[in-house]
Amino acid sequence: MTSLRFVKASIEKGKTDDALHALRRILYYEPSAEAHYIAAKLANSQKRRQKHLEAALDMNPFYEPAARMLERLEYDWTPELNEIRQELEKPKGWGLLSQLLPR
C-alpha cells in the first residue's frame, strides 16, 4: 500500500502527478486527517481545498494544520478579496482599479 511518506517525497521531487495518484488511493483505502490536509494543499480550487480541510477536521477536530489552513482559506479567499488582489498585482494602467485611481 502506498504511504503518505511516498506522497510527500513525490511532492518534494516535483512529481505531483505521482503524488496525486498515490493520494487518491490513500484517501479511498486509508483516509486520515493528514491525507486530507495534503490533498487540500494540492487542490486546484478553493471548493476542493475547503472540502478536504473539513474532512480532515471531521476525522480529527484537533488537527491544527488543517484548522489553521481552513481559517486562512476562509479569510483570504473571498471572491471580492481575490478580485482586488488580482487588480493590485497588475501593472499600472491595467484593469478597472487603475481607471478609478487619479493619475
C-alpha positions in Angstrom: 0.0 0.0 0.0 1.2 3.5 -0.8 2.2 5.7 2.1 2.0 9.3 2.9 5.7 9.3 3.1 5.8 8.4 -0.6 3.3 11.2 -1.4 5.4 13.7 0.5 8.6 12.6 -1.2 6.9 12.8 -4.6 5.8 16.3 -3.9 9.3 17.3 -2.8 10.7 15.9 -6.1 8.1 17.8 -8.1 6.3 14.7 -9.1 2.8 16.0 -8.3 1.1 13.5 -10.7 2.6 10.6 -8.8 1.7 12.2 -5.5 -1.9 12.8 -6.6 -2.3 9.3 -7.9 -1.0 7.8 -4.7 -3.0 10.2 -2.5 -6.3 9.2 -4.3 -5.6 5.6 -3.3 -4.8 6.6 0.3 -7.9 8.7 0.6 -10.0 5.8 -0.7 -8.5 2.9 1.3 -6.9 4.6 4.4 -8.3 8.1 4.8 -6.8 10.2 7.5 -6.7 13.8 8.6 -3.2 14.2 7.4 -4.1 12.7 4.0 -7.0 15.2 3.6 -4.7 18.0 4.6 -2.1 17.1 2.0 -4.9 16.8 -0.6 -6.1 20.3 0.4 -2.6 21.6 -0.2 -2.6 20.1 -3.7 -6.2 21.0 -4.6 -6.7 23.3 -7.6 -9.8 25.1 -6.4 -11.0 26.7 -3.2 -14.0 24.4 -3.1 -11.9 21.3 -3.1 -9.4 22.7 -0.6 -12.3 23.5 1.8 -13.8 20.1 1.3 -10.6 18.3 2.2 -9.9 20.6 5.2 -13.4 20.0 6.5 -12.9 16.2 6.0 -9.6 16.4 7.9 -11.2 18.2 10.8 -14.2 15.7 10.8 -11.7 12.9 11.2 -9.6 14.8 13.8 -11.1 18.1 15.2 -7.8 18.8 16.9 -5.6 18.6 13.7 -4.1 22.0 14.0 -2.5 22.3 10.5 -6.0 21.8 8.8 -7.7 24.2 11.2 -5.1 26.9 10.5 -5.3 26.4 6.8 -9.1 26.5 6.8 -9.1 29.7 8.8 -6.7 31.3 6.3 -8.8 30.0 3.4 -12.0 31.5 4.8 -10.2 34.8 5.5 -8.1 35.1 2.3 -10.2 33.6 -0.4 -13.4 35.6 -0.5 -14.2 36.4 -4.2 -14.1 40.1 -3.6 -10.6 40.0 -2.0 -9.3 37.8 -4.8 -10.5 40.2 -7.4 -9.0 43.2 -5.6 -5.7 41.2 -5.2 -5.6 40.5 -8.9 -6.2 44.1 -9.7 -3.5 45.3 -7.4 -1.0 42.8 -8.9 -1.5 44.2 -12.4 0.9 46.9 -13.7 -0.4 50.5 -13.6 -2.6 51.3 -16.4 -4.4 48.0 -16.4 -7.8 47.0 -15.1 -10.7 48.7 -13.5 -8.9 49.8 -10.4 -6.3 51.8 -12.4 -9.2 53.6 -14.2 -10.6 54.7 -10.9 -7.4 56.0 -9.3 -6.2 59.5 -10.0 -3.3 59.8 -12.4 
